[in-house]
Amino acid sequence: MKGLEDQLLGRVILTEKKELESERTNLIKDVTENKRKMLELEQSLLYKLTTIQGSLLDDETLISVLNVSKDTAAEVREKLAIAKDTEIKINAAREEFRPVATRGSVLYFLICNMAMVNVMYQTSLVQFLERFDWSMLKSEKSPITSRRLNYIIEYLTYEIFKYKSRGLYEIHKYMFVLLMALKIDMQKEHITHEEFQTFIKGGAALDLNACPPKPAKWITRSSKRSSRAAPRWI
């Protein structure tokens, strides 16, 4: 889910803050180029040191290489330091849009899980990305970032609900809505994973070793852990 979330975040930034993503891409290229330049300088200096004959101080070429390496290294280090600060600022700006990517990741893995209910419910990532991009295109605009994020998330959630519900049997639509609500609440930490498991599986989600001791000897282990409901004494 985290990997897809990062991928979706890139799509959001390309749509909402294209210049920010371009700046980030150029920054990565610059950092890579500067690191490559540092490596080339080190290799050139090492080659000179290993192939020189006679005194080091008498080789003017080596002295020249040392001076160039020193100046270039200082310049590259300065550029890398600036790039690091710039990267922090860019990442902070990108993180503002992460809630959209998080909701998208939750919804995609939810519709993927529906394939376990019926194999016909399979949905490809390409199909989902079309709906994801469509939601950013058609949702209401706003110059206020927080409000714009809410518009996208609301539109995306309802769009995925409509898109997926069209292909579900009636008997499974209510389950899909329930799971969507629970997954979103779980991502927001309104409910825990243990509470989700208990609600879905009942007593089957409980660990017998962690359950309170049986109040009476005549109660069997199968009664203690029912697949339909949690024990009554809990």
Contacts in CASP RR format, 6 or more apart in sequence:
PFRMAT RR
TARGET T0000
AUTHOR 0000-0000-0000
METHOD contacts of the structure
MODEL  1
MKGLEDQLLGRVILTEKKELESERTNLIKDVTENKRKMLELEQSLLYKLT
TIQGSLLDDETLISVLNVSKDTAAEVREKLAIAKDTEIKINAAREEFRPV
ATRGSVLYFLICNMAMVNVMYQTSLVQFLERFDWSMLKSEKSPITSRRLN
YIIEYLTYEIFKYKSRGLYEIHKYMFVLLMALKIDMQKEHITHEEFQTFI
KGGAALDLNACPPKPAKWITRSSKRSSRAAPRWI
1 105 0 8 1.000
1 106 0 8 1.000
1 109 0 8 1.000
2 105 0 8 1.000
3 105 0 8 1.000
4 104 0 8 1.000
4 105 0 8 1.000
4 108 0 8 1.000
4 109 0 8 1.000
5 98 0 8 1.000
5 101 0 8 1.000
5 102 0 8 1.000
5 104 0 8 1.000
5 105 0 8 1.000
6 101 0 8 1.000
7 101 0 8 1.000
8 100 0 8 1.000
8 101 0 8 1.000
8 104 0 8 1.000
8 105 0 8 1.000
8 132 0 8 1.000
9 94 0 8 1.000
9 97 0 8 1.000
9 98 0 8 1.000
9 100 0 8 1.000
9 101 0 8 1.000
10 21 0 8 1.000
10 94 0 8 1.000
10 101 0 8 1.000
11 101 0 8 1.000
11 129 0 8 1.000
11 132 0 8 1.000
11 133 0 8 1.000
11 136 0 8 1.000
12 97 0 8 1.000
12 100 0 8 1.000
12 101 0 8 1.000
12 136 0 8 1.000
12 152 0 8 1.000
13 20 0 8 1.000
13 21 0 8 1.000
13 24 0 8 1.000
13 94 0 8 1.000
13 97 0 8 1.000
14 21 0 8 1.000
15 133 0 8 1.000
15 136 0 8 1.000
15 137 0 8 1.000
16 97 0 8 1.000
16 136 0 8 1.000
16 148 0 8 1.000
17 93 0 8 1.000
17 94 0 8 1.000
17 97 0 8 1.000
20 90 0 8 1.000
20 93 0 8 1.000
20 94 0 8 1.000
23 86 0 8 1.000
23 90 0 8 1.000
24 87 0 8 1.000
24 90 0 8 1.000
24 94 0 8 1.000
27 83 0 8 1.000
27 86 0 8 1.000
27 87 0 8 1.000
27 90 0 8 1.000
30 79 0 8 1.000
30 83 0 8 1.000
31 80 0 8 1.000
31 83 0 8 1.000
31 87 0 8 1.000
34 76 0 8 1.000
34 79 0 8 1.000
34 80 0 8 1.000
34 83 0 8 1.000
35 80 0 8 1.000
37 72 0 8 1.000
37 76 0 8 1.000
38 73 0 8 1.000
38 76 0 8 1.000
41 68 0 8 1.000
41 69 0 8 1.000
41 72 0 8 1.000
41 73 0 8 1.000
42 69 0 8 1.000
44 65 0 8 1.000
44 69 0 8 1.000
45 65 0 8 1.000
45 66 0 8 1.000
45 69 0 8 1.000
48 59 0 8 1.000
48 61 0 8 1.000
48 62 0 8 1.000
48 65 0 8 1.000
49 56 0 8 1.000
49 62 0 8 1.000
52 59 0 8 1.000
52 62 0 8 1.000
56 62 0 8 1.000
57 63 0 8 1.000
96 145 0 8 1.000
96 149 0 8 1.000
97 145 0 8 1.000
97 149 0 8 1.000
99 149 0 8 1.000
99 153 0 8 1.000
100 136 0 8 1.000
100 149 0 8 1.000
100 152 0 8 1.000
100 153 0 8 1.000
100 156 0 8 1.000
102 187 0 8 1.000
103 153 0 8 1.000
103 156 0 8 1.000
103 157 0 8 1.000
103 184 0 8 1.000
103 187 0 8 1.000
104 132 0 8 1.000
104 156 0 8 1.000
104 160 0 8 1.000
106 183 0 8 1.000
106 184 0 8 1.000
106 187 0 8 1.000
107 128 0 8 1.000
107 156 0 8 1.000
107 157 0 8 1.000
107 160 0 8 1.000
107 180 0 8 1.000
107 183 0 8 1.000
108 125 0 8 1.000
108 128 0 8 1.000
110 176 0 8 1.000
110 179 0 8 1.000
110 180 0 8 1.000
110 183 0 8 1.000
111 121 0 8 1.000
111 123 0 8 1.000
111 128 0 8 1.000
111 160 0 8 1.000
111 164 0 8 1.000
112 122 0 8 1.000
112 123 0 8 1.000
113 179 0 8 1.000
114 121 0 8 1.000
114 123 0 8 1.000
114 164 0 8 1.000
114 168 0 8 1.000
114 172 0 8 1.000
114 176 0 8 1.000
115 121 0 8 1.000
115 122 0 8 1.000
115 123 0 8 1.000
117 172 0 8 1.000
117 175 0 8 1.000
118 169 0 8 1.000
118 172 0 8 1.000
120 167 0 8 1.000
121 164 0 8 1.000
121 167 0 8 1.000
121 168 0 8 1.000
121 172 0 8 1.000
123 164 0 8 1.000
128 160 0 8 1.000
131 156 0 8 1.000
131 159 0 8 1.000
131 160 0 8 1.000
131 163 0 8 1.000
132 156 0 8 1.000
134 159 0 8 1.000
135 152 0 8 1.000
135 155 0 8 1.000
135 156 0 8 1.000
135 159 0 8 1.000
136 152 0 8 1.000
136 156 0 8 1.000
138 155 0 8 1.000
139 151 0 8 1.000
139 152 0 8 1.000
139 154 0 8 1.000
139 155 0 8 1.000
139 156 0 8 1.000
140 151 0 8 1.000
140 155 0 8 1.000
141 148 0 8 1.000
141 151 0 8 1.000
142 148 0 8 1.000
142 151 0 8 1.000
157 180 0 8 1.000
157 184 0 8 1.000
161 176 0 8 1.000
161 177 0 8 1.000
161 180 0 8 1.000
164 176 0 8 1.000
165 173 0 8 1.000
165 176 0 8 1.000
168 176 0 8 1.000
182 191 0 8 1.000
182 196 0 8 1.000
182 199 0 8 1.000
182 200 0 8 1.000
185 191 0 8 1.000
186 192 0 8 1.000
186 193 0 8 1.000
186 196 0 8 1.000
194 205 0 8 1.000
197 205 0 8 1.000
198 205 0 8 1.000
198 206 0 8 1.000
198 230 0 8 1.000
201 227 0 8 1.000
202 226 0 8 1.000
202 227 0 8 1.000
202 228 0 8 1.000
202 229 0 8 1.000
202 230 0 8 1.000
203 225 0 8 1.000
203 226 0 8 1.000
203 227 0 8 1.000
203 228 0 8 1.000
203 229 0 8 1.000
203 230 0 8 1.000
203 231 0 8 1.000
204 225 0 8 1.000
204 226 0 8 1.000
204 227 0 8 1.000
206 225 0 8 1.000
206 230 0 8 1.000
206 231 0 8 1.000
206 234 0 8 1.000
208 221 0 8 1.000
208 224 0 8 1.000
208 225 0 8 1.000
211 224 0 8 1.000
211 225 0 8 1.000
211 231 0 8 1.000
211 234 0 8 1.000
212 233 0 8 1.000
212 234 0 8 1.000
214 224 0 8 1.000
215 233 0 8 1.000
223 231 0 8 1.000
224 231 0 8 1.000
225 231 0 8 1.000
END
